[in-house]
Amino acid sequence: MEPAPYRIQEGTVRVYRLFDVADAVDLARAETLAAAPASRFRLDSPRTHSAIEIPYPPVHLRLGARTLPLRSGPRSAEVRATVADTGVVSILFEVPIAPGTSLEELLPLAEELLDQPTPEVDALARRESEELARALKPALEKPHSWEGLETYTVFLVRSFDRRVTGEELLERAPLDRLLLGERDPTPLSPEESGDVLKHHFSYLETDLAVVDWNSAFVHEPSGLTDIPDLLEFATAHLLELRYYDAVLDRELRRIYDEIEALGGPRLLTRRYERLLRQTAALLLELSEMVERLENAVKIVGDFYLARFYQAAVRRFRLPAWQESVLRKQRLLADVNRLLSDTAASSRGELLEIAIVALVAWEVLFALIRR
């Protein structure tokens, strides 16, 4: 006999779209701007996490109700924004799940969000982030526009129609297909299903968190949002690494092109000095970025949340992205040293020529006097 489907009594689908809008944000000024009487934004209540330590707590804003444009039809959603000091703006669409909806009935929505392009949702989120960036512009340091974005989806269930355990959900619920957006009734292979479900965590027997690279399922009867918030932090971390990886690619190509255009070292040229200043400034910016990301969030005294966050970091392949950025940073440092050595050599050669010219002039002047 097939078990009765697990029907959700209370839950939401949290659809995240994250954008990099600036090099950094003055959070105190951003909060003042958002709280101004003329602002159309409303400060959201700060989220309290007893075990999560955030040196620079982000600004949380309520943007109001919106209609989420999905191919299956429009859905109402509450929209919130998180502004981080790293320059990342996270737009969150909270889509309520109708009471009585089964996990199987969520599969079409999961497929639409996870397995198909969502240009309308992405465009709506980008408009929201751009409008927010314009409103907070005085608080932004070096605002910029980048075509990249990060997406993440969390199926957050606070209660089912009956008491269930995390182990029961793992064994009987279609969580693997939900997190992949897979509607095909044919069961997934054991290897694929195991890969999706292997990153699962439970603190009590009645809660469960399963994290995949682009989606997560969270059953949290307490109603706390610690797990979704940590996933948002990790996704923002990934976005920053991707952004600076792209910046390094662009800057290294530009530097190589400029060096090639110069045709090698030349005396009395200031373009090498300008390149040297630019590479030094970029190296400093990268060092500050890495330090900010490494200290963005700390888990204090809660080994469960710490284990979960580390698993999310690995699942998002953040170490690989960070190594890519650091490798290109080392390459940029090598270019910086090469330019510095070239400039020093050029100055030395110029000084030698000047000395020779002065000596020659002294000899010539002495002969003329005689």
VENKARA-V716615 format. One line per field, one symbol per residue. psi: psi as a letter, one per 20 degrees, with the letter a starting at -180 (. if undefined). A space follows every 50 residues. Layout:
# VENKARA-V716615
psi: ???
This chain:
# VENKARA-V716615
psi: ppqqqopphprqooopppqoirhrpnhghghgghiqhiqiqppqpqppoh iooohnprppqpiaqroonqhiqqpqqppqqpoqiijpppppoooqpppi prhhiigghgghhhiqqmhggggghhgghghghghjgiipomqrppiqrq qqppoophqrirpqrhhgghhhqlhghgiikoipipqqqhggghhgihmq qpgriirpppprhjrqpponhiiqkgghhhhgghhhggggggghghgggg hgggggggghhhkrpqqkpihhhghggghghhggggghgggghhjhpqpo jnhghgggghggghhikhhgghhgghghghghhggghghghggggghggh ggggggggghgggghghgh.
